[in-house]
């Protein structure tokens, strides 16, 4: 019986050490991150534009970052044209509203397209990290504006 317990304890420590080594190699290799954004129009009468947007080029945030202090309080003078991404993937999806009002078939169609996009990300080795959503809703008769944004963040081991 003592031998059985000793084997279990040794197996447990081997597992812990193995997991630790796996985490060290993962940490040394690092991760890369990406995201895409779903923009769904909630403008009445189908006048809005709805898309899935994903950048196909990268930016280094450091090039557009300044540090402000009490001694140096100059504003960031980064050129918007240099920040702007001109190469991106744009997938058309449907607006929540049409002339008849809210269109549930459009919502279901958007779900199907977004699910396809998420599944293709998984197939490419990406792991979903988080989903963040926000809404600027139509605020009544005089407003006529609205947008629903969902951002999907992914990570995978650097290749």
Beta strands, then each sheet from edge to edge (+ up, - down):
strand 1: 31-41
strand 2: 50-55
strand 3: 88-93
strand 4: 97-98
strand 5: 101-102
strand 6: 127-136
strand 7: 147-157
sheet 1: 3+ 2- 1+ 7- 6+
sheet 2: 4+ 5-
end
